[in-house]
Amino acid sequence: MSFTVPNDLERELNEMLTHYPQKRSASLMFLHAIQERFGYISPEAMEWTASKLELQPMNIYELVTFYPMFRQAPAGQNHIKVCRTLSCALAGSHQLRDHFCQKLGLNSAEYGPQTTKDGKYTVEFVECLASCGTAPVVMVNDDLCEKVTQQQADQILAKSAAP
């Protein structure tokens, strides 16, 4: 296994384990910490986590593939998450995602996150961003954008393209 956890992160994870009566219970927190450090969760990281928590790799893989907040590949520098739940869908989020894809040269018919060739943008649908009253909503990295129109989408792209 070629995955190595830096000493400071391993200390953090070991301390985290002391808060759980069973190692398995720390699985989600381990995955969050690993993704925060590395940007995504590689197959090697899943194996390392399983070993550390005395689980089978499948136990970790099923968590990573079930929860949409976990990534199995690096995201672009600007991660654009478009809410697709009912309020946002009714307010035009599907057209909004198509617009982002078209502007960035991505295939709007493709399922899952897509990253531009230069690694600058990742566009993906996500489940509820918890702002149904201001639909459609988009999250760019950690910034929530509400009532987003296609014109505002263009402004978001222009702002993120600026140095």
C-alpha positions in Angstrom: 0.0 0.0 0.0 1.6 3.3 -1.1 -0.6 5.6 1.0 1.1 7.4 3.9 -0.5 9.6 6.5 1.6 12.5 7.8 2.5 12.2 11.5 0.4 15.2 12.6 -2.8 13.7 10.9 -2.2 10.3 12.4 -1.9 11.9 15.8 -5.2 13.7 15.2 -6.9 10.5 14.1 -5.5 8.5 17.0 -6.8 11.1 19.4 -10.2 11.0 17.6 -10.4 7.3 18.2 -10.4 7.9 21.9 -13.9 9.5 21.6 -15.6 6.4 20.2 -16.4 3.2 22.0 -15.8 1.2 18.9 -13.2 2.0 16.2 -15.8 1.5 13.4 -17.8 4.5 14.8 -14.9 6.8 13.8 -15.2 5.8 10.1 -16.9 9.0 8.8 -14.7 11.3 10.8 -11.6 9.6 9.5 -12.8 10.0 6.0 -13.6 13.6 6.5 -10.2 14.3 7.9 -8.4 12.4 5.1 -10.4 14.2 2.4 -9.8 17.6 4.1 -6.0 16.9 4.0 -5.6 15.3 0.6 -8.6 16.7 -1.3 -10.2 13.3 -2.0 -10.1 9.7 -0.8 -8.0 7.4 -2.9 -8.4 3.6 -3.0 -5.2 3.4 -1.0 -6.6 5.8 1.6 -9.7 3.6 1.9 -7.5 0.6 2.5 -5.4 2.4 5.1 -8.5 3.6 6.9 -10.0 0.1 6.9 -6.7 -1.3 8.3 -6.5 1.4 11.0 -10.1 0.8 12.1 -9.8 -3.0 11.9 -12.4 -3.3 9.2 -12.6 -4.8 5.7 -11.8 -2.3 2.8 -15.4 -2.9 1.6 -16.8 -1.3 4.8 -15.0 1.9 4.0 -15.6 1.8 0.2 -19.4 1.5 0.8 -19.3 4.7 2.9 -17.2 6.6 0.3 -19.5 5.6 -2.5 -22.8 6.1 -0.6 -22.2 9.6 0.8 -22.0 12.3 -1.9 -19.8 14.6 0.1 -16.9 12.2 -0.4 -14.8 12.5 -3.5 -12.7 9.7 -5.1 -10.9 12.0 -7.4 -9.4 15.5 -6.9 -11.8 18.4 -7.4 -10.9 21.5 -9.5 -9.6 24.7 -7.9 -13.2 26.1 -8.1 -15.7 23.4 -7.0 -19.1 24.4 -8.3 -21.9 22.4 -6.6 -25.4 22.9 -8.0 -28.3 21.9 -5.9 -30.7 19.5 -7.6 -33.3 18.9 -5.0 -37.0 19.8 -5.7 -37.0 23.5 -4.8 -33.9 24.2 -6.8 -34.9 21.9 -9.7 -38.2 23.8 -10.0 -36.3 27.1 -10.0 -34.0 26.0 -12.8 -31.0 24.3 -11.3 -30.9 21.7 -14.2 -30.6 24.5 -16.7 -28.1 26.3 -14.5 -25.8 23.2 -14.4 -26.2 22.8 -18.2 -25.1 26.5 -18.5 -22.0 26.0 -16.3 -21.1 22.9 -18.3 -21.6 24.6 -21.7 -19.5 27.6 -20.6 -16.7 25.4 -19.3 -16.7 22.9 -22.2 -18.1 20.0 -20.2 -20.7 17.4 -21.2 -23.9 18.3 -19.4 -25.3 14.8 -20.3 -22.5 13.1 -18.3 -23.4 12.0 -14.7 -21.2 12.8 -11.7 -18.6 15.5 -11.1 -16.7 16.8 -14.1 -13.4 18.6 -14.0 -12.1 20.9 -16.8 -8.9 19.7 -18.4 -6.9 22.5 -16.8 -8.1 21.5 -13.3 -9.6 24.9 -12.7 -13.2 23.9 -12.3 -15.3 21.0 -11.2 -19.1 21.1 -11.7 -21.5 18.7 -10.1 -25.0 18.2 -8.9 -25.4 17.8 -5.2 -28.3 17.1 -2.8 -29.8 19.9 -0.7 -27.6 22.9 0.1 -30.2 23.9 2.8 -31.4 27.1 1.2 -34.7 26.0 -0.5 -36.3 29.4 0.0 -33.6 31.1 -2.2 -33.5 28.5 -5.0 -31.7 27.8 -7.2 -28.6 27.7 -5.1 -25.0 27.0 -5.9 -22.0 26.6 -3.7 -18.6 27.6 -5.1 -16.0 26.2 -2.8 -17.3 27.4 0.6 -19.4 30.3 -0.7 -23.2 29.9 -1.0 -24.8 31.7 -3.9 -28.6 32.2 -3.8 -31.2 32.8 -6.5 -28.6 32.2 -9.2 -29.5 33.2 -12.7 -27.5 32.3 -15.8 -26.1 35.9 -15.9 -25.0 35.5 -12.3 -23.4 32.1 -13.2 -21.4 34.0 -15.8 -20.3 36.4 -13.1 -19.3 33.6 -10.8 -17.1 32.1 -13.5 -15.6 35.5 -14.3 -14.9 36.2 -10.7 -13.2 32.8 -10.1 -11.1 33.2 -13.3 -9.6 36.4 -12.0 -6.1 36.0 -10.5 
